[in-house]
Amino acid sequence: MQLIKDILNTSMTLHIYWVVLIAIAYIVVHQKRHSSSFAMLDIILNYIPVLTHEFGHILFNKISGGHTEDLVIVTSRRERIETSRQGFAITRARHRSTMIITTLGGYMMPPIMLAVGLFAGYYHYPSLFVLSYTALFIYFVIITSRKGIPILLTLLLAPMIYGLIQNGQPEFIVIVLSIVYHFILGVLFGEVLQSTWTIAILTFTRHIDWDGSALRKLTGIPVFVFSLLWIAFNIYIVYSIVNILLFQN
């Protein structure tokens, strides 16, 4: 298909400051998410990070021999408040090792995808990054038990895709690809920064069930060990971003 060829051959400039600005907006909105004025915007902005996190559980579950039943992104503000969950993946595992790897995967996936996106942009292959998220979203639509919002998003995106097919102009493709690409990178970067702080807080908070405490029960290893692993990985990715910024300048 000619459109796919055009997209794959499309090159664009990686603007780090766009990514940083979007990340800052993401963090500000997330901090104000309990306000009714920002609640829906927070859900919109963290849709991709939550999808990435939960897909990380699924991917690592499959790699380690598990089975996936569902992937859900919670889009109801009331449900998020009542359950303290932004999304969840229902997976099955026969072995404890699979459960451990599955739990670890959720927090590893956003920084991994951020690194992949930066690498793709730096070497002028942003289309591969965007197409990978397109494939991820298609998988999500197929597997999720709550298909309403994903199908609605598909219908909303359809006119843009149709416009790309009808227009077929390289300049238009570059504009659309650049917007989508920088948005995904920006919210992922914001999530990596935000999750680093959240993990640090949860590590020293008692009586709250989260993936760190689940890993402690599975392994007997203190929570701070896993938190240190996740935070160190996040810091490494942020350090890589700074290096790219300095190198470009």
MIPATI-214992 format. One record per residue (C-alpha): y negated, x negated, z. Coordinates in steps of 0.001 Angstrom, whole numbers, plus 500000, padded with zeros to 6 digits. Each point is the difference from the previous one (the first is absolute). Example, Ala and Ser with C-alpha at 12.3 -4.5 7.8 and 13.67 -1.06 7.14 Angstrom:
! MIPATI-214992
504500487700507800
496560498630499340
***
This chain:
! MIPATI-214992
500000500000500000
496653498602498953
498233501007503215
502478498042502132
499569496957497760
496213500274500252
500159500274503794
502408497063500323
497741497859497819
496866500985501901
498279497271501985
497192500443502499
497985498052502542
501008500090503649
496929500767502110
500799499016503578
496788501521501348
501067503411498661
503261499646501892
498172498979503185
497514502882499790
502774502551499516
501905498447502908
496947500282502257
499546503646499013
503694500590500702
499746498547503510
496783501886500825
501474503315498876
503242499327501876
498106499303503215
498185503338499601
503112501945498910
499933502249503074
496715501462498803
500433503048497778
497526498470497543
502205496955499387
503509501365500614
500743501043496422
498367496895498542
502216497871502247
503103501805498696
498865499404496419
499219496328500506
503182499158501876
502316501959497700
500965496864498064
500331497746503088
502220502584501718
502065500387496831
500335496215499817
500988499715503668
502650502708499810
501310498687496690
500385496649501744
502436501637502429
501906501489497073
500075496827497908
501200497801502856
502493502706500972
501514500005496523
500021496214499775
501949499833503261
502547502629498936
498509503176501450
499405503472498580
496736501894499548
499627503750500473
496266500692499999
496497498547499821
497084502037501291
496261499419500209
498405502263502581
496878501566498471
499312502548502737
497409498880502526
501529502211502684
503479498582499429
498664496456500143
498335500726503351
503049501789501456
502612497462498847
497874496807499794
501679499363496651
498302499368496679
503297500016498182
503692499353500466
503131498974498150
503414501392500888
502621497322499482
503605499513501014
501741496775500949
503577499180500993
499137496690501599
497436498975502596
498829497157497761
499044502531497333
497985501975502545
498168496844501067
499210498934496441
498895503529499113
497582500133502928
498554496579499210
499433500926496361
497341502627500584
497480497555501420
500842497265497507
499486502113496894
496188500554499995
499163496276500284
502718499207497446
498542502457497506
496491498728500755
501183496482499175
501689501232496818
496801501784498975
497833496944500611
502442497800498112
500110502440497082
496210500253499876
499387496290500363
502323499222497098
498651502919497920
503007502340500134
498536502898502015
501821502549497860
503356498940501456
498706500723503499
498650503438499037
503171500895498090
502119498980503008
498091502517502118
500426502593497271
503768499475500184
499850500126503809
498130503312499875
502500501479497540
502821499005502350
498092501610502873
499568503280498093
503727500087499271
501254499214503508
497494501739502302
500842503371501507
496300500930500036
499210500080496302
496862502178500119
497313497315500405
501733497398497768
500349502536497182
496367501048500474
498931496356499754
502075499652496836
498219502993498470
496611498568500954
500856496622498480
501393501533496822
496552500486498355
499162496324500597
503294498901498462
499458502381497092
496512498573499540
501434496497499829
502486501085497352
497409501845497933
497241497438500382
502054496896499432
496948497746500313
500604496661501753
496635500177501788
500855503378501529
503443498786501079
498430496971501706
497561502209501947
502715502375501232
502411497179500787
497313498072501884
499047502987502169
503606500812500885
500920496370500543
497099499152502315
500423503245501933
503666499289500725
499262496415500986
497068501079502179
501893502599502022
502961497630500365
497703497266501261
498397502463502407
503437501050501227
501097496408500550
496899499340502121
500228503312501841
503749499729500659
499528496514501439
497714501441502671
502219503055500523
503121497874500462
498190497839502556
498968503104501969
503458501624499843
501677496792501154
498346500280503411
500110503794500255
502844501524501978
501710503358499575
499253500210496265
502896500047497546
499369498013496846
501930497637497736
499457497057502349
501591501800502936
502822501208497725
500731496390499042
500014498989503667
502669502615500693
502052498865497004
499812496277500684
498992499473503621
497231497709498752
496529500594501534
497588502054497919
497406497226499835
502405497853497917
500075502584497215
496289500667500382
499336496276499662
502097499929496814
498108502905498428
496579498738501071
500743496454498792
501073501353496615
496837502118499749
497810497020500923
501719497900497345
499177502600497338
496361500198501157
499833496198499927
501269500110496400
497242502472499097
497366497681501455
501450497101498019
499800501979496778
496406500965500775
498999496399500684
501885498737496948
498258502482497702
496636498936501300
***
